[in-house]
Amino acid sequence: MKGKIFLLILLIAVIASAGVMVLKKDKVSNGEFNKQVKATNAGFVYDAKDKEKVAVREEFKVYEDMHKMANTKVVADAIWGEIDMDEERINKLIIEVLNSEYEDKEKLLAILKNWKNGDFSNCVGEHNYFWTRLNGTVGEATGLK
């Protein structure tokens, strides 16, 4: 009988510990918005209250913004606008894309993950992806700055 009680108490302790670990896993530390979104191997984690701060726009608006951000990293015959590629802007785009139903959501998240991690080595191809999606005819990227 004592053995069964011990096993029951042990089982309850294991279940409780697992529950605490799950709750801690989903929590992101407090701080500035640009520190809320954290890149992980599985994707992105962000504070759920930040979802309310970011509206999901039409997909072409995201293409426009990301194209202008990529313009800051590439060489092209013509550059049609630039937007600083700062951490807060990247984080807002991550949340927007995560909460969207965009056709190429996974590709956009992969690009944003690269940028969040400071990897711009594929920026020529990334730029040209947006340029194509926006029906670009002049200004195809040819190299990195």
N, C-alpha and C positions, 0 to 999 in steps of 0.2 A: 504494500500500500504506500509506504514512504517513497518507494522508487517511482510510482506513478505520479505522486504529487510533485516530486522533484522534476520529472520530465514535463509535467504540465506547466510548472513555473518557468522552466527553461524555455519551453516553446513560446510562452507569453513574452518573455524577455527578448527572444530573437525577433518575434513579430514586431514588438514595440521599437526595437533598435532599427529594423528595416524601415519602418514608417518614418522615424526621425530622419534617417538618411535620405529618403525620398523627398521629404519636405525641404531639407537643407540643399539638396541638389537643384531644386527649382528656384531657389531664392538667389537673387543677385544683390551684391552689396550696395548699400546706399551711397550716394555721391552725385556728382554732376551727371547730366544726361549722357555726355559723350563717354562716360565710363560705365554706363549701364549695359551696353551691348557688348558681349564677350564672344569672340570667335572660339569655337570648340571643334574638336574633330568631327563631332556629329552634326554640326551646324552652328546655330546662333542661339544664345540665351539672352533674354532681356526682361526687364521689369514689366509686368503686364500693364501697369498703370500708364506706361509710356505709349502703349497702343492707342490710347485716347488722344495723344498729342500729335499723332501722325495720320493724316487722311490718305486713303488709297485713291490715287488719281488714275486717269486714263494711261494706258501703257506707253503711248507715244510720248507723254510728258516725262516719264522716267527715262526713256531713250534719249530725249533731248538733254536732260540734266546730265546723264551719264556720258553722253557724247561730249558735252562741253567740259566735263571734268577730265575726260580722256584727252581732250585738246591740250591740256596743260602739260602733257607728257610726251606728245608726239610731234613729228615733223611732217608737214603736209604743204602742198602748193597754196592752199587757202585754209584759214582757220576761221570758222564762223562762231565766235563766242567762246569764252572760257569761264568756268566756275571753279573756284578753289576746291581742291580735293581734301577737305579737312575731315577730321574724325567725326564731328557732330553730323555733318551732312551725310557721310557714309552710313553712320548709325541710323539716321532717319530713313534713308533709302532701304536699309536692311529690314527695318520694321515694316515699312510700306510694302516691300516685295513679299515678305513673309506672310502678310495678311491679305495678299492679293490672290487673284485667280488668273494671273498672267499666263499666257501660253508658254512662255519661255522662262518661267519663274526659276527653275533650277540653274539655268545658264546665268541669269542675272545674279543670283545668290553666289554662284561660283566666282564671278567677276568681283563682286563686292567683297567676298572673303579675301581674294587676292589683294585688293586695295587696302582692306583693313589691316592685313598683315604686312603692308608696305611692299608688296610684290607687284611691280609694274613691268616686269619683263615681257608680258604678253599684251601690253597696252596697245601696240600697233593693231594686232588682230582684234582686240576688244573694241578699239575705236572704230575700226572698219566694219565691225558687226553692227554697231549703232548707226554708223553712216549709211550702210546698206538699208537698214530697217527704216531710216528716215528718207529713203530714196535719194541719197546723195549722188551728185554727178560731178562735182568739183570738190577737191579737198581730201581725197583718199590719203590716209597716213602711209608714209614710206619708211619711217624710222623713228627711233626714240630720241628725245632731246638729250 
